[in-house]
Amino acid sequence: MRLLALLLLVACPATSPDLNDDDDDATDELPPDPLDLYELADQDEVERTIVDLEEMGTRYTFSDGAEEAKDYLVGRLADLGFVAELDPFLVGNTETANVIARMEGSENPDTVWIYSAHYDSTSTEPETYAPGADDNASGVAGVLEAARILAPLELRDSVWFVFTAAEEQGSLGSEHLVTWLPTDGVSVAGVIAPDMIGYWPLGDEDLLDILGDDESEHLVEAMAGVCTDLGLAHKTWIEHGYCYGDDHTNFQEAGFPAITPMDCVEAHNIPASGEATPHYHRTSDTIDTVHLPFTTKVVGATVATLAELAGLL
């Protein structure tokens, strides 16, 4: 029943119930369950975003493709009712920008949860062809899908949907972001920053990696709990030295609890695991290598986690 109500709300956000209805059963309705949002993740929407970004050819920071990707994200957010803000900065002599959409919380608007993914790409031929389907069009698709699902709903806290630039040059977008968040007095309760959630060689039998640190262990446990409730196989990483330098580490070092759901911790860091990501930073990182069904499950689980943390009302 709760899932049906949420489906109707997402499909018809302008429709609202009659608050004067005398039906006694209405007073017995349970509050919405964030887990119900899992089923709202749409594989076609996820695929659409990945394909659109891949078809730009390259999103390399020093190419016209990065500008095209930025404008694309601003347009997609506008379609969902958000007015995107640009957060510009320089990479050498090249200007680029993070893209930010803010969804204000109804009860605690000054408490902010950030859902972030980098939109730039690279490869062995970055200036001409860097499709970056997994790295990181898949993460961007997850954030856009969360914005689509959550836009018509009401949250206790604020959520920022953030698309960072120049991650492939050393996570410069998130590095720039954390320079002004504290000085602007933004109270960041936590960050979810997916980087590569599309390459699942075992298909639906694969396991999601949820990676954090000691200060973000509660966020890792929160997402792991959601995955357990949903029956989504996963592994957690707290005490480790892996994937250092990705966007989430800039947030962590700035004092913000941050985690990254991803598909490749062991593949990138533990050769003995037998895992591999053969398309990483290659021109072969295309939609054909993305296992969309499991990617969509990961997106749904992340949306449910975010809604649970930010308080679905």
C-alpha positions in Angstrom: 0.0 0.0 0.0 2.8 2.4 0.9 4.7 1.6 -2.3 1.5 2.2 -4.4 1.1 5.6 -2.7 4.7 6.6 -3.5 4.4 5.4 -7.1 1.3 7.6 -7.5 3.1 10.5 -5.9 6.1 10.3 -8.2 3.9 9.9 -11.2 1.5 12.7 -10.3 3.3 15.1 -7.9 0.6 17.7 -8.2 -2.1 15.4 -6.9 -2.6 15.5 -3.1 -5.1 13.7 -0.9 -8.2 15.3 0.6 -7.1 16.2 4.1 -10.7 16.6 5.1 -11.6 13.0 4.2 -13.6 11.6 7.1 -12.4 8.0 6.4 -11.2 6.8 9.7 -8.8 4.4 7.9 -6.8 7.4 6.7 -5.7 8.1 10.2 -4.3 4.6 10.5 -1.9 5.0 7.5 1.7 4.2 8.4 4.4 6.8 7.5 6.2 6.0 4.2 9.0 3.5 4.4 12.2 4.6 2.7 12.7 1.0 1.6 9.7 1.4 -0.7 11.8 3.8 -2.8 14.0 0.9 -3.9 11.4 -0.3 -6.3 11.1 3.2 -7.9 14.6 3.1 -9.4 14.0 2.8 -13.2 16.5 0.8 -15.3 15.5 2.7 -18.4 16.2 6.1 -16.7 19.6 4.8 -15.5 20.4 3.5 -19.0 19.3 6.8 -20.6 21.7 8.9 -18.5 24.7 6.6 -19.1 24.0 6.4 -22.9 23.5 10.2 -23.2 26.8 10.9 -21.4 28.7 8.2 -23.4 27.5 9.6 -26.7 29.2 12.9 -25.9 32.4 11.0 -26.9 34.5 12.4 -24.1 33.9 14.4 -20.9 37.6 15.0 -20.3 38.1 18.2 -18.3 40.1 19.9 -21.0 37.7 19.1 -23.8 34.4 20.6 -25.1 32.7 17.4 -23.8 33.1 18.5 -20.2 31.2 21.7 -21.0 28.5 19.7 -22.9 28.2 17.3 -19.9 27.8 20.3 -17.5 25.1 21.8 -19.6 23.3 18.5 -19.9 23.2 18.1 -16.2 21.8 21.6 -15.7 19.1 20.7 -18.2 18.2 17.4 -16.7 17.9 19.0 -13.3 15.7 21.7 -14.7 13.4 19.0 -16.2 13.0 17.7 -12.6 12.1 21.1 -11.2 15.5 22.1 -9.8 17.4 25.3 -10.5 21.0 24.1 -10.7 23.8 26.2 -9.3 27.3 26.3 -10.9 30.3 26.2 -8.6 33.2 27.3 -10.9 36.9 26.8 -10.3 40.1 26.6 -12.4 42.1 23.6 -13.4 45.3 25.3 -14.6 43.9 27.9 -17.1 40.7 25.9 -17.8 37.5 26.9 -16.0 35.2 24.1 -15.1 32.4 23.8 -12.5 30.6 21.5 -10.1 26.8 21.4 -10.6 24.6 21.6 -7.5 20.9 21.2 -7.0 19.5 21.8 -3.5 16.3 20.1 -2.1 15.4 21.9 1.1 14.3 19.9 4.2 10.9 20.6 5.7 12.0 20.4 9.4 15.8 20.8 9.5 16.8 22.7 6.4 20.2 23.6 7.8 21.2 19.9 8.1 22.5 18.8 4.7 23.1 15.4 3.2 25.2 15.4 0.0 24.7 12.8 -2.8 27.6 13.3 -5.2 29.2 11.8 -8.3 31.9 13.1 -10.7 30.8 13.7 -14.3 34.2 14.0 -16.0 35.9 11.0 -17.7 39.3 9.9 -19.0 40.9 7.1 -21.0 44.0 6.3 -23.0 42.7 8.8 -25.6 41.0 11.3 -23.3 40.8 14.3 -25.6 39.0 12.4 -28.4 37.3 9.4 -26.8 36.6 8.7 -23.1 33.1 7.2 -22.9 33.3 6.6 -19.1 30.1 4.6 -18.9 31.1 2.9 -15.6 33.5 5.7 -14.5 31.5 7.6 -13.8 28.3 7.9 -15.9 26.9 5.1 -13.7 27.4 7.2 -10.5 25.9 10.3 -12.2 22.9 8.2 -13.3 22.4 7.2 -9.7 22.4 10.8 -8.4 20.0 11.9 -11.2 17.7 9.0 -10.5 17.6 9.9 -6.8 16.7 13.5 -7.7 13.9 12.2 -9.9 12.5 10.0 -7.2 12.9 12.4 -4.3 11.8 15.6 -6.0 8.0 15.2 -5.4 8.5 13.9 -1.8 9.2 15.6 1.5 12.3 15.1 3.6 13.1 16.2 7.1 16.6 17.4 6.2 18.0 19.0 3.1 19.6 17.0 0.3 22.1 18.4 -2.2 22.5 16.5 -5.5 26.1 17.3 -6.6 28.0 16.6 -9.7 31.7 17.2 -9.3 34.2 18.1 -12.1 37.8 17.3 -12.6 37.9 14.2 -10.5 40.2 12.5 -12.9 42.8 15.3 -12.4 43.0 14.5 -8.6 39.4 15.0 -7.3 39.7 18.7 -7.8 35.9 19.3 -7.8 35.4 17.9 -4.4 38.6 19.5 -3.2 37.2 22.9 -4.2 33.8 22.1 -2.7 35.2 21.4 0.8 37.1 24.7 0.8 33.9 26.7 1.0 31.4 24.4 2.7 32.8 25.1 6.2 33.3 28.8 5.6 29.7 29.1 4.4 28.5 27.4 7.5 27.0 24.4 5.7 26.3 21.7 8.2 27.0 18.5 6.3 25.6 15.5 8.1 27.1 13.0 5.6 28.0 12.3 2.0 27.3 9.4 -0.3 29.7 9.6 -3.3 29.3 6.6 -5.7 32.2 6.1 -8.1 31.7 3.3 -10.6 28.6 1.2 -9.9 28.1 -0.3 -13.3 30.6 -3.1 -13.9 29.3 -6.3 -12.4 31.0 -9.3 -14.0 29.0 -11.7 -11.9 25.8 -10.1 -12.9 23.1 -10.3 -10.2 25.3 -12.6 -8.2 27.8 -9.8 -7.6 28.4 -7.9 -4.4 28.3 -4.2 -3.8 31.3 -2.7 -2.0 30.4 0.0 0.6 33.6 1.8 1.6 34.1 4.3 4.4 36.4 5.0 7.4 36.1 5.1 11.2 34.3 8.4 11.3 31.8 7.3 8.6 31.3 3.8 9.9 27.7 4.6 11.0 26.9 5.5 7.4 28.4 2.3 6.1 26.3 0.4 8.6 23.2 2.3 7.6 23.6 1.5 4.0 24.6 -2.1 4.8 21.4 -2.4 6.9 19.3 -1.2 4.0 21.0 -3.6 1.6 20.4 -6.5 4.1 16.7 -5.6 4.4 16.4 -5.5 0.6 18.4 -8.7 0.0 21.2 -6.9 -1.9 24.5 -8.7 -1.5 27.3 -6.5 -0.3 30.7 -6.1 1.5 31.7 -3.4 3.9 35.2 -1.7 4.2 36.1 0.3 7.2 39.7 -0.2 8.2 41.6 -0.2 4.9 43.9 1.9 2.8 42.0 1.5 -0.5 40.7 4.0 -3.1 42.5 6.9 -1.4 42.2 10.1 -3.4 38.6 9.6 -4.7 36.0 12.3 -4.0 34.9 10.7 -0.8 38.3 11.1 0.8 38.3 14.9 0.3 35.0 15.0 2.2 36.4 12.7 4.9 39.6 14.8 5.4 37.4 18.0 5.7 35.6 16.4 8.6 32.5 15.2 6.8 31.4 11.6 7.2 31.5 10.2 3.7 31.1 6.8 2.0 31.3 5.5 -1.5 29.3 2.6 -2.9 31.3 1.1 -5.8 32.0 -2.0 -7.9 35.7 -2.4 -7.7 37.5 -2.2 -4.3 39.1 -5.6 -4.6 39.7 -5.3 -8.3 41.7 -2.2 -7.9 43.6 -3.0 -4.7 43.8 -6.8 -4.1 45.3 -8.6 -7.1 45.0 -12.0 -5.3 41.2 -11.6 -5.2 41.0 -12.6 -8.9 38.7 -9.6 -9.7 39.5 -7.2 -12.4 38.1 -4.1 -14.1 39.5 -4.4 -17.6 37.8 -1.3 -18.9 38.9 1.1 -16.2 40.2 4.3 -17.9 40.0 2.7 -21.3 38.1 3.5 -24.5 36.2 0.2 -23.9 34.4 1.6 -20.8 31.0 1.6 -22.7 27.4 0.8 -21.9 28.0 -2.7 -23.3 30.1 -3.5 -20.3 27.5 -2.2 -17.7 25.2 -4.7 -16.1 22.1 -2.6 -15.8 19.9 -4.8 -13.7 22.4 -4.9 -10.7 23.3 -1.2 -11.3 19.7 -0.3 -10.9 19.4 -2.3 -7.7 22.4 -0.4 -6.3 20.8 2.9 -7.3 17.6 1.9 -5.6 19.3 0.9 -2.4 21.3 4.1 -2.3 18.1 6.2 -2.8 16.5 4.2 0.1 19.5 4.9 2.2 19.5 8.6 1.5 15.8 8.8 2.3 16.3 7.0 5.5 19.2 9.2 6.6 17.5 12.5 5.5 14.1 11.4 6.9 11.3 10.6 4.5 8.2 12.4 5.8 
